[in-house]
């Protein structure tokens, strides 16, 4: 059951890139400590949703509230300071910097420098492969190791909400299992997660609730059991228009 006040509330969000409508009235919520997924095919608007919440894209219309306060249109750094961290698609690791230097980028918004430095050491212990390679250029890490680095860096800002864009992209199945194991541990510590995935089966397994996004619209939402038991799920995911669905 939803709490009286969600951690994150997105209502009627519209985003355009010139003449192209990326989001056409998206609404969703994430409750404190909840694991929520957004699935859909390429071009559904999933990345635009996360980038807009994170402050990297300005919405055309709609509201975004975090902890009851409006954040739509706020600067990216201000949103990070409020407690939202994004692991973007492609990880955005700085390959010429060392693992440790990449991690230090995660504490730039923090004023508690002594504790932040201690948190870096804790992070290197939590992700042992990063501890082993702390002085190596991050570009030498494998894809799975770079994903761990991106997650560890995001967590160093001490977010209340961690957002991830396609964390399994390009990874082998065994490494995907490892990454999702890390996310389960993060969520168990009380950090809410908003996950975007094209791999619907993986997202449905991990999340408490899932939204199906297609062509900039939320087509369905629910738990794994309700979505997989819904005859409209394939139509929603693969973009077949359903009766009453909004059109451009």
C-alpha positions as CSV (number, residue, x, y, z in Angstrom):
1,X,0.0,0.0,0.0
2,X,1.3,3.5,-0.9
3,X,2.4,5.8,1.9
4,X,0.7,9.1,2.5
5,X,3.6,11.0,1.0
6,X,5.8,9.4,-1.7
7,X,9.6,9.9,-1.8
8,X,9.3,10.8,-5.5
9,X,6.1,11.9,-7.3
10,X,6.1,12.6,-11.0
11,X,2.8,14.0,-12.4
12,X,1.8,14.6,-16.0
13,X,5.4,15.1,-17.1
14,X,6.0,16.3,-20.7
15,X,9.4,16.5,-22.4
16,X,10.1,17.5,-25.9
17,X,13.3,17.7,-28.1
18,X,12.2,20.2,-30.7
19,X,9.3,18.7,-32.6
20,X,9.8,15.3,-31.0
21,X,7.7,14.4,-27.9
22,X,9.8,12.2,-25.6
23,X,7.3,12.1,-22.7
24,X,3.6,12.8,-23.1
25,X,2.1,13.0,-19.6
26,X,4.0,10.5,-17.5
27,X,3.0,10.0,-13.9
28,X,4.7,7.7,-11.4
29,X,5.7,7.5,-7.7
30,X,8.5,5.9,-5.7
31,X,7.8,5.4,-2.0
32,X,10.6,5.6,0.7
33,X,12.9,2.5,0.4
34,X,11.0,1.1,-2.5
35,X,12.5,-0.6,-5.6
36,X,10.6,0.6,-8.7
37,X,11.4,-0.3,-12.3
38,X,10.4,1.3,-15.6
39,X,10.6,-1.0,-18.7
40,X,9.9,-0.5,-22.3
41,X,11.6,-0.8,-25.8
42,X,14.2,1.5,-27.2
43,X,12.8,5.0,-27.8
44,X,10.1,4.6,-25.1
45,X,11.3,7.7,-23.2
46,X,12.9,5.8,-20.3
47,X,16.2,7.7,-20.4
48,X,14.4,11.1,-20.9
49,X,12.4,10.3,-17.7
50,X,15.5,9.8,-15.6
51,X,17.4,12.7,-17.1
52,X,14.5,15.0,-16.4
53,X,14.2,13.9,-12.8
54,X,18.0,14.3,-12.4
55,X,17.9,17.9,-13.7
56,X,19.8,17.3,-16.9
57,X,16.7,17.9,-19.1
58,X,14.1,20.7,-18.6
59,X,10.5,19.5,-18.7
60,X,8.0,21.2,-21.0
61,X,5.2,20.7,-18.4
62,X,4.3,18.7,-15.4
63,X,5.6,18.4,-11.8
64,X,8.3,16.5,-10.0
65,X,8.3,16.4,-6.2
66,X,11.0,14.9,-4.0
67,X,10.3,14.6,-0.3
68,X,7.3,16.9,-0.9
69,X,9.2,19.7,-2.5
70,X,9.2,20.6,-6.2
71,X,12.4,20.0,-8.1
72,X,11.3,20.2,-11.8
73,X,13.8,22.4,-13.6
74,X,16.2,22.6,-10.7
75,X,20.0,22.4,-11.5
76,X,21.5,18.9,-11.5
77,X,23.9,19.6,-8.6
78,X,21.1,20.9,-6.5
79,X,19.1,17.8,-7.1
80,X,22.1,15.6,-6.1
81,X,22.4,17.6,-2.9
82,X,18.7,16.9,-2.2
83,X,19.5,13.2,-2.3
84,X,19.0,11.9,-5.9
85,X,21.9,10.2,-7.7
86,X,21.9,8.9,-11.3
87,X,24.0,6.1,-12.8
88,X,23.6,7.0,-16.5
89,X,23.4,4.7,-19.4
90,X,27.0,4.0,-20.6
91,X,28.3,4.6,-17.0
92,X,30.2,7.8,-17.9
93,X,33.4,6.6,-16.3
94,X,36.5,8.7,-16.8
95,X,38.9,6.2,-18.3
96,X,42.1,8.2,-17.9
97,X,41.4,8.8,-14.2
98,X,42.2,6.1,-11.6
99,X,39.4,4.2,-9.9
100,X,40.0,6.2,-6.7
101,X,39.9,9.5,-8.6
102,X,36.6,8.5,-10.2
103,X,35.2,7.8,-6.7
104,X,36.3,11.1,-5.4
105,X,34.1,12.8,-8.0
106,X,31.2,11.3,-6.1
107,X,31.9,13.3,-2.9
108,X,32.2,16.7,-4.6
109,X,28.7,17.7,-3.4
110,X,29.5,16.8,0.2
111,X,30.8,19.2,2.9
112,X,31.8,16.5,5.4
113,X,35.2,15.9,3.9
114,X,36.6,13.7,6.6
115,X,33.6,11.4,6.6
116,X,33.5,11.4,2.8
117,X,37.1,10.2,2.7
118,X,36.2,7.4,5.1
119,X,33.2,6.5,2.9
120,X,35.6,6.1,-0.1
121,X,37.6,3.6,1.9
122,X,34.3,1.8,2.9
123,X,33.3,1.7,-0.7
124,X,36.6,0.2,-1.8
125,X,36.0,-2.5,0.8
126,X,32.4,-3.1,-0.3
127,X,33.5,-3.5,-3.9
128,X,36.7,-5.5,-3.5
129,X,37.7,-5.4,-7.2
130,X,37.7,-1.6,-7.0
131,X,39.9,-1.8,-3.9
132,X,42.3,-4.1,-5.7
133,X,42.5,-1.7,-8.7
134,X,42.1,1.7,-6.9
135,X,45.3,3.2,-8.5
136,X,44.7,1.7,-12.0
137,X,43.1,3.8,-14.8
138,X,39.4,3.1,-14.8
139,X,39.5,2.6,-18.6
140,X,41.2,-0.8,-17.9
141,X,38.2,-2.2,-16.0
142,X,35.9,-4.6,-17.6
143,X,32.3,-3.5,-18.3
144,X,31.0,-5.2,-15.2
145,X,33.7,-3.6,-13.1
146,X,33.0,-0.2,-14.6
147,X,29.3,-0.6,-13.7
148,X,30.4,-1.3,-10.1
149,X,32.5,1.8,-10.1
150,X,29.6,3.9,-11.5
151,X,27.3,2.6,-8.7
152,X,29.9,3.1,-6.0
153,X,30.5,6.6,-7.2
154,X,26.8,7.5,-7.2
155,X,26.4,6.0,-3.7
156,X,29.1,8.3,-2.3
157,X,26.8,11.3,-2.6
158,X,24.7,9.4,0.0
159,X,21.4,9.4,-2.0
160,X,18.0,8.6,-0.7
161,X,17.0,7.7,-4.2
162,X,19.4,5.9,-6.6
163,X,18.4,6.0,-10.3
164,X,20.0,3.6,-12.9
165,X,19.7,3.7,-16.6
166,X,20.1,0.2,-18.3
167,X,22.7,-1.2,-15.8
168,X,22.7,-4.6,-17.5
169,X,23.5,-3.2,-21.0
170,X,26.3,-5.0,-22.7
171,X,27.1,-7.3,-19.7
172,X,27.3,-11.1,-19.6
173,X,24.5,-12.9,-17.7
174,X,26.8,-13.8,-14.7
175,X,27.9,-10.2,-14.4
176,X,24.3,-9.0,-14.6
177,X,23.5,-11.3,-11.7
178,X,26.3,-9.7,-9.7
179,X,25.1,-6.1,-10.5
180,X,21.6,-6.9,-9.5
181,X,22.8,-8.6,-6.3
182,X,24.6,-5.3,-5.4
183,X,21.4,-3.3,-6.1
184,X,19.4,-5.7,-3.8
185,X,21.9,-5.0,-1.0
186,X,21.7,-1.3,-1.6
187,X,18.0,-1.4,-1.4
188,X,18.0,-3.5,1.7
189,X,20.0,-0.7,3.4
190,X,17.0,1.6,2.8
191,X,18.0,3.4,-0.4
192,X,15.1,3.7,-2.8
193,X,15.8,2.6,-6.4
194,X,14.3,3.7,-9.7
195,X,15.6,1.4,-12.4
196,X,15.2,1.8,-16.1
197,X,15.6,-1.4,-18.1
198,X,14.9,-2.8,-21.5
199,X,15.2,-6.3,-20.0
200,X,11.7,-6.6,-18.7
201,X,12.1,-10.1,-17.1
202,X,15.1,-9.0,-15.1
203,X,13.4,-5.7,-13.9
204,X,10.2,-7.5,-13.0
205,X,12.1,-10.0,-10.8
206,X,14.0,-7.2,-9.0
207,X,11.4,-4.5,-8.5
208,X,8.5,-4.3,-6.1
209,X,6.5,-2.4,-8.8
210,X,7.1,-1.8,-12.5
211,X,5.8,0.8,-14.9
212,X,5.5,-0.1,-18.6
213,X,6.5,2.9,-20.7
214,X,6.0,3.1,-24.5
215,X,6.1,6.1,-26.9
216,X,6.3,8.5,-23.9
217,X,3.2,7.1,-22.1
218,X,2.8,4.8,-19.1
219,X,0.7,1.9,-20.5
220,X,0.5,-0.3,-17.4
221,X,1.9,-0.5,-13.9
222,X,1.8,-3.1,-11.2
223,X,3.7,-5.9,-9.5
224,X,5.4,-8.8,-11.3
225,X,2.4,-11.0,-10.6
226,X,-0.2,-8.6,-11.8
227,X,1.7,-7.6,-14.9
228,X,2.7,-11.0,-16.1
229,X,-0.9,-12.1,-15.6
230,X,-2.2,-9.2,-17.6
231,X,-3.1,-10.1,-21.2
232,X,-2.3,-6.4,-22.2
233,X,1.3,-6.6,-21.0
234,X,2.8,-7.6,-24.4
235,X,0.7,-5.0,-26.2
236,X,1.8,-2.3,-23.7
237,X,5.5,-3.3,-24.0
238,X,5.7,-3.7,-27.7
239,X,3.7,-0.6,-28.5
240,X,0.4,-1.9,-29.8
241,X,-2.2,0.8,-29.0
242,X,-4.8,-0.2,-26.5
243,X,-8.3,1.1,-26.3
244,X,-8.3,4.5,-24.6
245,X,-4.5,5.0,-24.8
246,X,-3.4,8.6,-25.5
247,X,-2.1,9.4,-29.0
248,X,0.3,12.0,-30.3
